[in-house]
Amino acid sequence: MILLDFWFLLLRGLAVTLWISWLALLLAAVIGAVVGIGRTSKWLPVRVLALVYTEFFRSIPTLVQLFFVYFGVTFVFGIEFSPFAAATIALALEGSALMSEVVRGGIQSVSAGQREAARSSGMHAWQVELYVVWPQAIRVMVPPAVGVYVSTLKASALASVIGYVELTKTGLLIRESVRGDATAGLTVLIAVAALYVIVNFAISQFGAAIERRTSFVH
């Protein structure tokens, strides 16, 4: 059976997909947190800049961002990125725009009354954010943050168009190697799809477990 011959390559492709999507999400979480906090700033210019960033990168298709980072940056600025770096940056840009909305929603889910009560009890502004706002906001952020990771992981398949060999590209290369056998080629594509389903389901269940655990923490 063809899967027995190529299982190692498929699993290696899956590992690469998990790595690049996780790295992109890590960058997206850091940038998205900064932008999300900016969305809730008292300063209008900061809110406007954060809003422009979010809407800009959230509105552009992932494939367009990928081409711009890989080809456009080289053409305009003369900076060359490897397929890995280009894919990571493109996924992180889109993911950060999505994460900024997650962070903004989490922060704004904490009522102003709780902030005022904490301040009236003698807490400083940073203590209110650290001990009152963020513990509650994080619980709200978990489900959509998991959704952002799943979306990022699926979008990583687009990295195959610039030659980066992750799970999808691995499957396509294996399919090309058995071009004369249509059944084998279809089997490989089904196996690739099944790996995505299994991983995304596992991530969703992990996120649900975290959500259940944090729901009991007050």
N, C-alpha and C positions, 0 to 999 in steps of 0.2 A: 504493500500500500504506500502511496506517495507520501503521506504524512509521516510515516515511519522513517522515510529517507531524509525529510527536511524539517523534522520537528525541532531540532536544535537551532536551526536558522530562524524559524518562526519565534521561538522563545527568546532568542537574542534580539530579534526585531522588537518584540514586546518589551523587553527590558529597556531598550533604547527609547521607545515611545514613552514609557513610564518616567524615565530619567529626564527627557527634554520637557515633558509636560509638567513635571514636578518643579523643575528649575524655573520654568517660565511662570508657574503659579507663585513660587516663592518671591520672585521679582515683582510680579503683579500685586501680591499682597502688600509688599512694602510700599510700592508706589501708590497703589490704590488706597492704602490707609492714609497716606499724606494728602492725596487729592480728596478723599472722602471727608477728612477733617476740615479741609479747605472749603468744602461745600457747606459746612455748618458754621463757618467763620462769621464773626460779627462785622468784618470788614468787607464791604461790597466788592472792591477790586479783586480780593482773594476769591470770593465766591464766584465771580464772573470768570476768572481764569480757570478755576477748577471745573466750572460748568462747561466751558469751551473745550477743555482737554477731554472731559468725559464724553461729550457729544461727538467730538471729532473722531476719536479712536473707536468709539462704539458704533459709529455709522459706516465706517469704511469696511468693506468685506475683508476677511482675513487674507484671502489670496492676493488682493491688491496690496495690502500692507507687506506681505511676504515679498512680492516682486519689488516693491519700492525699497525695502531694506537691502535686498540682495543685489538688485540691479541699479536702482535709482541713486542710492547713496554713493555707490562707486562712480556713477556717471557724473553726479553733481559735485561731490566732495573728494573724489579720488580715494575713498576709503573702501577697502575690500574686506568683506566679511565671508567667513567660511559658511557653508550651508547650515552647519550646526548653530553658529552664532546668529545668523540671519533669522533662522526659524525661531530660536529662543527669544530674540528681541521682538519679532513680529507678534508672537503669541503673548509675550509679556505686555506689550502695548495694548492689545485688545483686552487681555485679561485684567489689566489695571483699571481700564475704564469701567469694566463690569464690577470689579471689586470696590471701586469708589462708590458705586451706588449701593452695594451691600453695606459698606461701612456707614455711609450717610443714613441709610434706613435704620441700621442698628442704633446709632447715636440718637436719632430723632425719635426712636421708639420709647426712650426714657422721658417721662413727662417733666415739664418745667417745674412742676410742684415738688418733685423729689429733689431736684437741684436746689430749689429755694429752701426746702426743709433742711438739707444738708448744710447749706451755707449759714442758715440761721443757728445751727447747732455749733458753729464755730469752725467748721472745716474751711481750709483754703481752697481756692479754685482747683488746684492740681489734685488735692485730696478728693474733691467731689468727683472729678473725672476718673481717678484711679480706683476709688473704693465704691462709688455709687453708680456712675454711668457705664463704665466699660464692662464690669461683671455682668450687668444685665444686657448690654448691647451685644456682647459676644454670643450669648445664648440665641439671640435673634439672628445673628449673622451666620451661624453654623449651617443651616439648611441651604440658603442661597449660595454660600461659599462652596459647598460641595457641588452644587450645580455648575458653578463657574469652573471647577476643576474638571468635571466630566466634559463640559463644553471645550475646555482647553485641550484635553486629551484627544477628543475626536478631531478637533481642528489641526492637531499635530500631523494628521495624515496628509495635509496639504504640503507639508515639507518635502514630500516625495517629488513634487514638480520641479524643485530646484536641485534634485539629485541627492537629497539626504536620505540615507537608508535607514528608515524606521520600519515599523511593522507593515504598513501598507506597501511601501516600496519593496520590502523583502518578499511579500506575497506576489507582487507583480513580476519581480525578477524570477521567482520560482515558476510562475505561470509561463513566462517567456521560455524558460528552459525546457518545458514540457509542451511546447506549442502544438506538437503533433497529436497530443492526447487531450481532447476537449474535456473529457470527464475528469481527468487529473487536474486540469487548470481550474475547473469549476470547484473541485474539492478543496483546492488551496484557498480560493477566495472565500468559500464558506468557512473554512477554518479560521481565516483572518477575522471575518465578521464575528465568529463565535468567541474568539479571544477578546475582542472589544466588548461584547455583551457581558462576558464573565467578569472582566475587570471593572467595567462601569457599574455592574450590579454590586460587586464587592465594595466598591467605593461608596455607593449609595447606602448600603447597609451599615458600613462603618460610620458614615455621617449620621445615620439614624440612631446608632448606638450612642454616639457622642451627644446627640440632641437629647436623648432620653436621660443620659447620665447628668447632663448639666441642668436639666429641668428640675432636678431635685435639689440643686445647689442654690441657696438663697442667701 
